């Protein structure tokens, strides 16, 4: 009896490559949102420290940004892509290679083609060049 796959969706290398432009855009949006929220939190902290209260803070902006962040992350995850590190833009694409389920690995800063893979349980340190 063979080992069962952990993932129902498996990407071909070409399918995964096709996601790279979208991932660059989505992680750009995600990072912009996170930087904006962090800046807002620092401003809020300064406001509270100097005035002693929050003074009518508009939480609508925070909830809107939260929904936008959830939407960007959801697009990636709903496609079957595994987000490993949001800050680095590190993702894994489940695939089958040489009879085993593995991850095609990509992060912001990598090229326009997936060049790395690793065993599902190996993690980033187990990355090896993916033969094309």
N, C-alpha and C positions, 0 to 999 in steps of 0.2 A: 504494500500500500504506500503510495507516494505522499510526499509532503504537500499539504494544501497551501495555496497562495494566500498571502495576507491582503492583497489588493485586488479588487474586481476590475479596475481600469489599468491597462498597461499601455504605455506610449511607445511608438516606434521612435527611433532617433530623429527622423524627419518631423514627426508630430511635435516632439519636444522642442526641436530647433524653431519650429513655427511659433512657439509661445514666447520666445526670447524678446521680440520687440514689445509685446504686450506686458511682459514681466518688467521690463525696464520702465515702461510708462506707469504701470500700477505701483511699483515700488517707489517711483518718483513722487507719486501722489501720496502714498503712505508716509514717506519720510517728510514731505511738506506738512502733512497734517500733524504728525508727531512733533515736529519742530515748532509749529504754530501753537499747539496745545502746551508744550513745555514753556514757550515764551509767555503765554497767557497765564499759566500757573505762577511763573515768577513775578509777573506784573500784579497778579492778584495778591500774592504774598506781600509785596512791597506796599500795596494799597492798604491791606489790613494792618500792616505794621505801622504805617504812618498815620492812618486815620482811625485806627482802632475798630473798624468794622468793614464789612464787604460793600456797603453803600450801594445797593441796587444793582448788583451784577446781573447782566443778561445771560442766563444759562441757555437760551435758545441756540446761541453760537456753539456752545459745547456739545449739545445734543446733535446738532446738524453735522458737526465734524465727526462725531462718534458714528453716526449713520454712514457717512461717507467712508470712514475707515473700515467699518464692518462690510460695506459693499465691495471695497477693493480687495480686502482679505477673502471675502466670500467668493469672489470670482475665481481667485486662484484655487482655493480649497475645493470649491464645487466642481472644478475641472478634473479633480483627482490628483492635483499636484500637492506635495507635502512641503509645507513651510517649515524650515528648520531654524532659521534665524532671521527675524524681520530686519534688524539693523544692518546686517550684511547682505540682505537680499538673497539668502541662501535657500535653495529649494531642491527637492528631489522628485524625480519622475519615475514611478514604478515601471519596470520593464522586465522582459524575459531575455536573458542572455545565457547562451551555452547551457540551456536546460534548467536555469535557476532564476528565481525572482531576485532582481537587484535594483538599485537606484541609479539612474542617470543623474549626475550631480551638476548643478550650475549655481553661480552666484554673480551678483553685480560685479563688474570688473573682468569677468570671463569674456571670451569672444562671442561671436554670433552663432556658434555651433557648440553643442555639448561635446566636451572632450574628455570627461571624467565619469567614472562609475565606481560604485562600491557595493559590497554586500549589504543587505538590509540591516544587519546587526553590527556592521563595522563602523559606520559613521564617517565623518569627514576625514579623519586621519587615515582611513583605509582606502582613500581615493587612489584609483589607478587610471592610467590613460585608457580611454575607450577605443578599441580598434574599429575602424570604419571600413 
